[in-house]
Amino acid sequence: MSYQGQAQLEADFWWQQRNRSVAIQQAETFKDDQRPDWQATAQSILRDDPGFALTFSRIAAGGPGIADKADNGDGTIDQSKVTDADLLSLTQANWSVVAGLYFAEDGTPL
């Protein structure tokens, strides 16, 4: 994996926007989840609380093979090489990670 590619993804405006969009879409589902920390994360995303969307974006950039997939091989990246299906899978897989960074299992902020 290229850490340069990962860093470039993290800084890419459209990468951030795509990750924000998928997090919002998933928050619409998880706001009704039975896990209070997942609900709290969803509500924070839907309120556009600072940090939440960028956390998903940063973690996604470090996902397995993601930086390599976006790497053009010449020191640049193309975030569009990462598919929407990739982003959906990453967001779903990382929901519990992000929830655990911000909330206790009962949904109270950490």
Wavefront OBJ file of the C-alpha trace (Angstrom):
o trace
v 0.000 0.000 0.000
v 1.164 3.508 -0.766
v 0.953 5.841 2.204
v 1.292 8.708 -0.238
v -1.776 7.441 -2.088
v -3.646 7.074 1.177
v -2.719 10.619 2.201
v -3.760 11.946 -1.190
v -7.119 10.201 -0.902
v -7.679 11.668 2.554
v -7.071 15.159 1.171
v -9.115 14.711 -2.030
v -12.278 16.835 -2.022
v -14.381 14.431 -4.097
v -13.209 11.469 -2.017
v -14.410 13.282 1.090
v -17.721 14.165 -0.539
v -18.355 10.624 -1.761
v -17.601 9.219 1.693
v -19.864 11.823 3.278
v -22.656 10.854 0.887
v -22.439 7.148 1.639
v -22.271 7.848 5.375
v -25.439 9.956 5.113
v -27.163 7.233 3.108
v -26.198 4.573 5.655
v -27.185 6.854 8.541
v -30.733 6.823 7.194
v -30.774 3.076 7.914
v -28.714 3.001 11.103
v -30.701 5.780 12.820
v -33.259 3.056 13.589
v -30.705 0.398 14.572
v -31.123 -1.377 17.917
v -27.553 -0.507 18.962
v -27.544 2.889 20.717
v -23.969 3.725 19.669
v -24.859 3.065 16.022
v -27.966 5.234 16.364
v -25.929 8.027 17.942
v -23.390 7.851 15.111
v -26.179 8.003 12.537
v -27.760 10.993 14.243
v -24.395 12.759 14.357
v -23.871 12.170 10.632
v -27.379 13.402 9.813
v -26.851 16.530 11.962
v -23.515 17.095 10.211
v -21.682 17.155 13.525
v -18.020 18.063 12.984
v -15.563 15.243 12.473
v -17.845 12.296 11.806
v -17.876 12.329 8.001
v -14.143 13.000 7.845
v -13.506 10.089 10.197
v -15.262 7.760 7.756
v -13.265 9.288 4.887
v -9.900 8.879 6.643
v -10.579 5.295 7.667
v -11.824 4.396 4.183
v -8.634 5.771 2.607
v -6.697 3.239 4.694
v -8.962 0.354 3.741
v -7.407 -2.818 2.332
v -6.209 -2.189 -1.227
v -8.016 1.143 -1.536
v -4.966 3.403 -1.942
v -3.483 0.918 -4.401
v -6.699 0.900 -6.401
v -6.699 4.707 -6.673
v -2.963 4.952 -7.409
v -2.129 6.009 -10.975
v 1.460 4.778 -10.626
v 2.926 8.217 -11.266
v 2.568 9.815 -7.842
v -1.048 10.827 -8.411
v -4.354 9.234 -7.519
v -7.768 9.001 -9.125
v -10.385 8.554 -6.420
v -12.979 7.576 -9.036
v -11.193 4.226 -9.464
v -12.674 3.274 -6.094
v -16.232 2.183 -6.806
v -19.366 3.187 -4.968
v -19.715 -0.477 -3.986
v -16.244 -0.287 -2.406
v -17.276 2.808 -0.438
v -20.512 1.206 0.704
v -18.666 -1.884 1.947
v -16.050 0.217 3.714
v -18.663 2.396 5.398
v -20.712 -0.569 6.564
v -17.607 -2.328 7.857
v -16.350 0.798 9.608
v -19.629 1.869 11.208
v -18.876 0.024 14.448
v -15.318 1.424 14.468
v -16.507 5.023 14.162
v -19.316 4.446 16.664
v -16.763 3.087 19.148
v -14.534 6.130 18.725
v -17.272 8.549 19.730
v -19.825 6.654 21.833
v -20.101 4.047 24.581
v -22.293 1.042 23.776
v -25.245 2.736 25.509
v -24.916 5.707 23.130
v -23.422 8.176 25.580
v -20.611 10.320 24.174
v -17.081 9.362 25.121
l 1 2 3 4 5 6 7 8 9 10 11 12 13 14 15 16 17 18 19 20 21 22 23 24 25 26 27 28 29 30 31 32 33 34 35 36 37 38 39 40 41 42 43 44 45 46 47 48 49 50 51 52 53 54 55 56 57 58 59 60 61 62 63 64 65 66 67 68 69 70 71 72 73 74 75 76 77 78 79 80 81 82 83 84 85 86 87 88 89 90 91 92 93 94 95 96 97 98 99 100 101 102 103 104 105 106 107 108 109 110
